[in-house]
């Protein structure tokens, strides 16, 4: 038996599940999503949240997107999925409206500028170095082939 009050700290006990979901990976309710949309956050976070919501892609797939992987005219992007397969994600007009402002004329490089975000939130040089190295590390596919980022 859990200590009194601990159940309220678990998100899956605290939030009502979205329609059609069960288990510990329940979605957010429409009320919770509306509250997120009202938050005063940076464009990067708004675009990231909107793309995650509209595409239903995994967070790691979206965070690893590069500008050159996007096909805005088709509202789609090329990702490396879990297991190393190349797949496509598709988004709707909300993401499509935010992307031009986020890209701001860039033609290459990380879409969400992860290093810039980390630098804004820490002055620990080792953390910044770790993130830079992680972003540059090759990905080993199940067949043993290496993919460079």
TIDOVO-629391 format. One record per residue: residue number from 1; residue in one letter; x, y, z of N, C-alpha, C in turn. Coordinates in nm, 4 decimals. Example, Ala and Ser with C-alpha at 12.3 -4.5 7.8 and 13.67 -1.06 7.14 Angstrom:
PT     i   aa        n_X        n_Y        n_Z       ca_X       ca_Y       ca_Z        c_X        c_Y        c_Z
PT     1    A     1.3190    -0.5690     0.7800     1.2300    -0.4500     0.7800     1.3200    -0.3300     0.7800
PT     2    S     1.2850    -0.2250     0.7080     1.3670    -0.1060     0.7140     1.2900     0.0030     0.7870
//
This chain:
PT     i   aa        n_X        n_Y        n_Z       ca_X       ca_Y       ca_Z        c_X        c_Y        c_Z
PT     1    X     0.0849    -0.1188     0.0000     0.0000     0.0000     0.0000     0.0886     0.1240     0.0000
PT     2    X     0.0551     0.2196    -0.0834     0.1340     0.3427    -0.0946     0.1076     0.4334     0.0243
PT     3    X     0.2065     0.5173     0.0520     0.1911     0.6149     0.1596     0.0768     0.7094     0.1256
PT     4    X     0.0049     0.7588     0.2264    -0.1067     0.8504     0.2015    -0.0609     0.9723     0.1205
PT     5    X    -0.1370     1.0047     0.0182    -0.1082     1.1231    -0.0617    -0.0201     1.0980    -0.1819
PT     6    X     0.0482     0.9816    -0.1887     0.1376     0.9581    -0.3024     0.0613     0.9360    -0.4314
PT     7    X    -0.0564     0.8771    -0.4255    -0.1328     0.8540    -0.5474    -0.1632     0.9833    -0.6213
PT     8    X    -0.1811     1.0898    -0.5473    -0.2130     1.2169    -0.6144    -0.0929     1.2727    -0.6905
PT     9    X     0.0270     1.2225    -0.6629     0.1463     1.2699    -0.7319     0.1691     1.1994    -0.8645
PT    10    X     0.1027     1.0882    -0.8856     0.1191     1.0147    -1.0106     0.0291     1.0757    -1.1163
PT    11    X     0.0865     1.1208    -1.2294     0.0050     1.1870    -1.3316    -0.1109     1.1017    -1.3809
PT    12    X    -0.0937     0.9707    -1.3953    -0.2028     0.8904    -1.4497    -0.3177     0.8749    -1.3511
PT    13    X    -0.2968     0.9088    -1.2261    -0.4073     0.9092    -1.1300    -0.4701     1.0480    -1.1206
PT    14    X    -0.3924     1.1477    -1.1513    -0.4351     1.2852    -1.1316    -0.5186     1.3370    -1.2485
PT    15    X    -0.4907     1.2888    -1.3696    -0.5570     1.3428    -1.4879    -0.6570     1.2433    -1.5446
PT    16    X    -0.7651     1.2966    -1.5917    -0.8655     1.2140    -1.6579    -0.8118     1.1744    -1.7953
PT    17    X    -0.8307     1.0522    -1.8351    -0.7813     1.0035    -1.9636    -0.8613     1.0645    -2.0781
PT    18    X    -0.7953     1.0856    -2.1887    -0.8640     1.1273    -2.3098    -0.9503     1.0106    -2.3567
PT    19    X    -1.0551     1.0403    -2.4295    -1.1460     0.9361    -2.4762    -1.0703     0.8285    -2.5521
PT    20    X    -1.0982     0.7031    -2.5182    -1.0390     0.5924    -2.5908    -0.9000     0.5515    -2.5460
PT    21    X    -0.8468     0.6081    -2.4378    -0.7140     0.5701    -2.3913    -0.7238     0.5034    -2.2556
PT    22    X    -0.6299     0.4142    -2.2307    -0.6232     0.3471    -2.1022    -0.4782     0.3286    -2.0640
PT    23    X    -0.4544     0.2964    -1.9386    -0.3190     0.2655    -1.8932    -0.2409     0.3904    -1.8561
PT    24    X    -0.1107     0.3683    -1.8235    -0.0289     0.4786    -1.7736     0.0087     0.5815    -1.8803
PT    25    X    -0.0122     0.5518    -2.0087     0.0250     0.6442    -2.1166    -0.0979     0.7113    -2.1743
PT    26    X    -0.1825     0.7586    -2.0874    -0.3066     0.8223    -2.1289    -0.2769     0.9585    -2.1888
PT    27    X    -0.3589     0.9980    -2.2830    -0.3445     1.1292    -2.3429    -0.4000     1.2381    -2.2532
PT    28    X    -0.3754     1.3608    -2.2916    -0.4283     1.4751    -2.2183    -0.5731     1.4986    -2.2582
PT    29    X    -0.6483     1.5529    -2.1678    -0.7867     1.5882    -2.1994    -0.7866     1.7140    -2.2858
PT    30    X    -0.8988     1.7417    -2.3486    -0.9091     1.8627    -2.4310    -0.8884     1.9882    -2.3466
PT    31    X    -0.9343     1.9850    -2.2229    -0.9158     2.0990    -2.1321    -0.7670     2.1223    -2.1044
PT    32    X    -0.6920     2.0144    -2.0844    -0.5485     2.0260    -2.0589    -0.4744     2.0765    -2.1827
PT    33    X    -0.5141     2.0295    -2.2984    -0.4519     2.0754    -2.4229    -0.4804     2.2235    -2.4437
PT    34    X    -0.6032     2.2666    -2.4167    -0.6378     2.4087    -2.4289    -0.5530     2.4922    -2.3329
PT    35    X    -0.5291     2.4418    -2.2128    -0.4457     2.5144    -2.1159    -0.3019     2.5268    -2.1665
PT    36    X    -0.2501     2.4228    -2.2296    -0.1154     2.4303    -2.2874    -0.1069     2.5368    -2.3964
PT    37    X    -0.2099     2.5445    -2.4792    -0.2119     2.6420    -2.5887    -0.2113     2.7859    -2.5374
PT    38    X    -0.2637     2.8069    -2.4176    -0.2703     2.9428    -2.3618    -0.1404     2.9849    -2.2929
PT    39    X    -0.0489     2.8915    -2.2707     0.0760     2.9262    -2.2031     0.1594     3.0227    -2.2865
PT    40    X     0.2251     3.1136    -2.2194     0.3140     3.2083    -2.2856     0.4536     3.1464    -2.2931
PT    41    X     0.4794     3.0740    -2.4022     0.6072     3.0058    -2.4198     0.6693     3.0470    -2.5527
PT    42    X     0.7947     3.0136    -2.5692     0.8683     3.0489    -2.6905     0.8106     2.9770    -2.8123
PT    43    X     0.8334     3.0352    -2.9284     0.7866     2.9788    -3.0547     0.8356     2.8344    -3.0714
PT    44    X     0.9604     2.8071    -3.0330     1.0158     2.6722    -3.0465     0.9280     2.5707    -2.9738
PT    45    X     0.8883     2.6016    -2.8499     0.8053     2.5095    -2.7735     0.6658     2.4967    -2.8343
PT    46    X     0.6072     2.6086    -2.8768     0.4748     2.6027    -2.9392     0.4775     2.5137    -3.0632
PT    47    X     0.5787     2.5322    -3.1479     0.5884     2.4529    -3.2704     0.6126     2.3055    -3.2380
PT    48    X     0.6968     2.2803    -3.1399     0.7251     2.1426    -3.1005     0.5979     2.0749    -3.0498
PT    49    X     0.5274     2.1377    -2.9573     0.4050     2.0805    -2.9022     0.3010     2.0586    -3.0112
PT    50    X     0.2866     2.1584    -3.0982     0.1859     2.1486    -3.2042     0.2195     2.0340    -3.2990
PT    51    X     0.3474     2.0208    -3.3355     0.3872     1.9131    -3.4255     0.3664     1.7770    -3.3593
PT    52    X     0.4019     1.7653    -3.2321     0.3806     1.6389    -3.1611     0.2324     1.6033    -3.1583
PT    53    X     0.1490     1.7013    -3.1289     0.0054     1.6776    -3.1183    -0.0547     1.6404    -3.2540
PT    54    X    -0.0200     1.7156    -3.3574    -0.0811     1.6955    -3.4882    -0.0278     1.5728    -3.5616
PT    55    X     0.0969     1.5364    -3.5352     0.1566     1.4246    -3.6094     0.1483     1.2919    -3.5341
PT    56    X     0.1317     1.2983    -3.4024     0.1353     1.1788    -3.3167     0.2690     1.1064    -3.3263
PT    57    X     0.3741     1.1784    -3.3644     0.5086     1.1202    -3.3732     0.5708     1.1141    -3.2346
PT    58    X     0.6720     1.0305    -3.2201     0.7454     1.0195    -3.0944     0.8274     1.1465    -3.0737
PT    59    X     0.8437     1.1879    -2.9497     0.9174     1.3111    -2.9189     1.0597     1.3057    -2.9710
PT    60    X     1.1286     1.1925    -2.9560     1.2667     1.1855    -3.0028     1.2758     1.1981    -3.1541
PT    61    X     1.1752     1.1502    -3.2258     1.1743     1.1632    -3.3715     1.1594     1.3097    -3.4127
PT    62    X     1.0692     1.3796    -3.3479     1.0455     1.5209    -3.3812     1.1652     1.6070    -3.3416
PT    63    X     1.2233     1.5831    -3.2252     1.3367     1.6640    -3.1804     1.4599     1.6454    -3.2672
PT    64    X     1.4686     1.5342    -3.3371     1.5846     1.5099    -3.4243     1.5623     1.5573    -3.5669
PT    65    X     1.4486     1.6184    -3.5953     1.4231     1.6685    -3.7301     1.5202     1.7801    -3.7661
PT    66    X     1.5669     1.7768    -3.8891     1.6480     1.8848    -3.9444     1.5636     1.9624    -4.0444
PT    67    X     1.5997     2.0869    -4.0676     1.5255     2.1716    -4.1613     1.5185     2.1048    -4.2985
PT    68    X     1.6293     2.0432    -4.3406     1.6328     1.9816    -4.4741     1.5445     1.8559    -4.4845
PT    69    X     1.4931     1.8061    -4.3723     1.4042     1.6898    -4.3724     1.2576     1.7276    -4.3908
PT    70    X     1.2290     1.8567    -4.3942     1.0908     1.9039    -4.4004     1.0447     1.9250    -4.5441
PT    71    X     0.9192     1.8967    -4.5679     0.8539     1.9239    -4.6950     0.7274     2.0028    -4.6618
PT    72    X     0.7449     2.1332    -4.6330     0.6314     2.2136    -4.5840     0.5132     2.2177    -4.6805
PT    73    X     0.5396     2.2143    -4.8109     0.4300     2.2191    -4.9076     0.3396     2.0968    -4.8953
PT    74    X     0.3948     1.9850    -4.8467     0.3167     1.8629    -4.8271     0.2779     1.8413    -4.6809
PT    75    X     0.3176     1.9351    -4.5946     0.2953     1.9221    -4.4505     0.3480     1.7876    -4.4006
PT    76    X     0.4733     1.7592    -4.4352     0.5331     1.6314    -4.3960     0.6823     1.6469    -4.3724
PT    77    X     0.7388     1.5477    -4.3067     0.8817     1.5475    -4.2806     0.9339     1.4057    -4.2719
PT    78    X     1.0606     1.3892    -4.3105     1.1256     1.2583    -4.3077     1.1935     1.2384    -4.1725
PT    79    X     1.1645     1.1278    -4.1079     1.2221     1.0993    -3.9759     1.2913     0.9638    -3.9789
PT    80    X     1.3798     0.9441    -3.8815     1.4354     0.8121    -3.8559     1.3563     0.7563    -3.7380
PT    81    X     1.2775     0.6542    -3.7650     1.1882     0.5977    -3.6644     1.2636     0.5025    -3.5728
PT    82    X     1.1960     0.4616    -3.4690     1.2513     0.3619    -3.3778     1.2868     0.2377    -3.4595
PT    83    X     1.4069     0.1887    -3.4421     1.4537     0.0751    -3.5208     1.5348     0.1173    -3.6419
PT    84    X     1.5408     0.2489    -3.6691     1.6264     0.2997    -3.7756     1.5629     0.3146    -3.9124
PT    85    X     1.4355     0.2785    -3.9261     1.3689     0.2913    -4.0559     1.3384     0.4377    -4.0869
PT    86    X     1.3474     0.4743    -4.2146     1.3076     0.6083    -4.2578     1.1572     0.6075    -4.2792
PT    87    X     1.0899     0.6985    -4.2108     0.9442     0.7087    -4.2218     0.9058     0.8546    -4.2387
PT    88    X     0.7788     0.8792    -4.2550     0.7266     1.0137    -4.2756     0.6265     1.0482    -4.1666
PT    89    X     0.6334     1.1721    -4.1209     0.5283     1.2232    -4.0331     0.4527     1.3305    -4.1104
PT    90    X     0.3299     1.3500    -4.0743     0.2440     1.4489    -4.1405     0.1793     1.5345    -4.0329
PT    91    X     0.1657     1.6633    -4.0605     0.1043     1.7530    -3.9649    -0.0052     1.8331    -4.0314
PT    92    X    -0.0715     1.9140    -3.9520    -0.1859     1.9906    -4.0003    -0.1512     2.1394    -4.0085
PT    93    X    -0.2528     2.2210    -4.0266    -0.2309     2.3642    -4.0516    -0.1705     2.4390    -3.9329
PT    94    X    -0.1955     2.3947    -3.8094    -0.1380     2.4628    -3.6935     0.0138     2.4617    -3.6988
PT    95    X     0.0720     2.3445    -3.7235     0.2174     2.3328    -3.7369     0.2636     2.4075    -3.8609
PT    96    X     0.1896     2.3929    -3.9697     0.2277     2.4579    -4.0958     0.2368     2.6101    -4.0808
PT    97    X     0.1544     2.6678    -3.9964     0.1581     2.8126    -3.9756     0.2777     2.8556    -3.8915
PT    98    X     0.3232     2.7695    -3.7996     0.4341     2.8049    -3.7108     0.5719     2.7805    -3.7727
PT    99    X     0.5834     2.6807    -3.8599     0.7146     2.6422    -3.9116     0.7904     2.7535    -3.9845
PT   100    X     0.7271     2.8322    -4.0728     0.8048     2.9378    -4.1409     0.8707     3.0348    -4.0435
PT   101    X     0.8022     3.0690    -3.9351     0.8607     3.1586    -3.8351     0.9747     3.0901    -3.7607
PT   102    X     0.9599     2.9616    -3.7338     1.0635     2.8878    -3.6625     1.1879     2.8693    -3.7496
PT   103    X     1.1670     2.8389    -3.8760     1.2792     2.8164    -3.9685     1.3502     2.9466    -4.0007
PT   104    X     1.2741     3.0526    -4.0193     1.3271     3.1885    -4.0420     1.4412     3.1933    -4.1438
PT   105    X     1.4209     3.1348    -4.2612     1.5193     3.1442    -4.3681     1.6303     3.0406    -4.3643
PT   106    X     1.6375     2.9589    -4.2597     1.7416     2.8551    -4.2547     1.7107     2.7463    -4.3573
PT   107    X     1.8147     2.6880    -4.4144     1.7962     2.5799    -4.5108     1.8518     2.4475    -4.4608
PT   108    X     1.9305     2.4496    -4.3538     1.9919     2.3282    -4.2994     1.9990     2.3378    -4.1472
PT   109    X     2.0235     2.2237    -4.0873     2.0465     2.2215    -3.9432     1.9254     2.1789    -3.8640
PT   110    X     1.9436     2.1656    -3.7337     1.8351     2.1186    -3.6462     1.7151     2.2125    -3.6473
PT   111    X     1.5978     2.1552    -3.6623     1.4756     2.2354    -3.6656     1.4519     2.3079    -3.5344
PT   112    X     1.4656     2.2361    -3.4232     1.4290     2.2945    -3.2947     1.5464     2.3546    -3.2182
PT   113    X     1.6643     2.3623    -3.2794     1.7815     2.4280    -3.2194     1.7987     2.3888    -3.0731
PT   114    X     1.8117     2.2606    -3.0514     1.8190     2.2053    -2.9166     1.9342     2.2658    -2.8362
PT   115    X     2.0505     2.2826    -2.9000     2.1667     2.3367    -2.8277     2.1365     2.4781    -2.7780
PT   116    X     2.0720     2.5579    -2.8604     2.0364     2.6943    -2.8206     1.9434     2.6920    -2.6985
PT   117    X     1.8503     2.5993    -2.6984     1.7583     2.5881    -2.5850     1.8326     2.5471    -2.4585
PT   118    X     1.9235     2.4516    -2.4711     1.9998     2.4059    -2.3545     2.0864     2.5201    -2.3016
PT   119    X     2.1523     2.5933    -2.3918     2.2377     2.7043    -2.3497     2.1593     2.8130    -2.2771
PT   120    X     2.0328     2.8295    -2.3130     1.9501     2.9304    -2.2474     1.9120     2.8910    -2.1052
PT   121    X     1.9214     2.7621    -2.0753     1.8747     2.7140    -1.9455     1.9841     2.6625    -1.8528
PT   122    X     2.1088     2.6596    -1.9007     2.2173     2.6154    -1.8133     2.3482     2.6820    -1.8532
PT   123    X     2.4345     2.7000    -1.7565     2.5692     2.7463    -1.7883     2.6708     2.6360    -1.7596
PT   124    X     2.6204     2.5153    -1.7342     2.7078     2.4003    -1.7101     2.7660     2.3544    -1.8440
PT   125    X     2.8947     2.3799    -1.8620     2.9592     2.3482    -1.9901     2.9489     2.1996    -2.0250
PT   126    X     2.9554     2.1129    -1.9244     2.9508     1.9694    -1.9534     2.8158     1.9280    -2.0106
PT   127    X     2.7078     1.9925    -1.9670     2.5745     1.9597    -2.0180     2.5645     2.0005    -2.1650
PT   128    X     2.6118     2.1190    -2.1957     2.6083     2.1685    -2.3337     2.6930     2.0787    -2.4239
PT   129    X     2.8120     2.0430    -2.3781     2.8996     1.9553    -2.4551     2.8353     1.8182    -2.4767
PT   130    X     2.7727     1.7653    -2.3734     2.7063     1.6352    -2.3836     2.5968     1.6396    -2.4901
PT   131    X     2.5138     1.7434    -2.4888     2.4049     1.7547    -2.5862     2.4617     1.7690    -2.7274
PT   132    X     2.5657     1.8496    -2.7448     2.6272     1.8651    -2.8775     2.6803     1.7321    -2.9288
PT   133    X     2.7471     1.6584    -2.8429     2.8013     1.5281    -2.8852     2.6897     1.4297    -2.9154
PT   134    X     2.5840     1.4307    -2.8351     2.4711     1.3418    -2.8588     2.4078     1.3698    -2.9950
PT   135    X     2.3945     1.4973    -3.0306     2.3333     1.5337    -3.1584     2.4210     1.4952    -3.2775
PT   136    X     2.5504     1.4848    -3.2564     2.6423     1.4501    -3.3651     2.6726     1.3011    -3.3718
PT   137    X     2.6319     1.2259    -3.2731     2.6642     1.0832    -3.2671     2.5936     1.0070    -3.3785
PT   138    X     2.6622     0.9094    -3.4361     2.5968     0.8278    -3.5388     2.4908     0.7378    -3.4765
PT   139    X     2.3997     0.6950    -3.5590     2.2925     0.6055    -3.5170     2.3220     0.4685    -3.5768
PT   140    X     2.3241     0.3658    -3.4947     2.3476     0.2317    -3.5461     2.2135     0.1652    -3.5723
PT   141    X     2.1933     0.1214    -3.6958     2.0708     0.0541    -3.7358     2.0744    -0.0918    -3.6911
PT   142    X     1.9584    -0.1585    -3.6882     1.9551    -0.2989    -3.6451     2.0477    -0.3902    -3.7255
PT   143    X     2.0709    -0.3555    -3.8530     2.1588    -0.4393    -3.9357     2.3066    -0.4086    -3.9134
PT   144    X     2.3366    -0.3164    -3.8229     2.4741    -0.2810    -3.7910     2.5271    -0.1609    -3.8675
PT   145    X     2.4558    -0.1167    -3.9702     2.4985    -0.0008    -4.0485     2.4929     0.1258    -3.9615
PT   146    X     2.5838     0.2176    -3.9880     2.5894     0.3427    -3.9118     2.5354     0.4567    -3.9998
PT   147    X     2.4516     0.5397    -3.9409     2.3961     0.6563    -4.0092     2.4503     0.7785    -3.9387
PT   148    X     2.5154     0.8655    -4.0136     2.5686     0.9896    -3.9548     2.4615     1.0966    -3.9624
PT   149    X     2.4542     1.1791    -3.8585     2.3536     1.2857    -3.8560     2.3992     1.4038    -3.9370
//
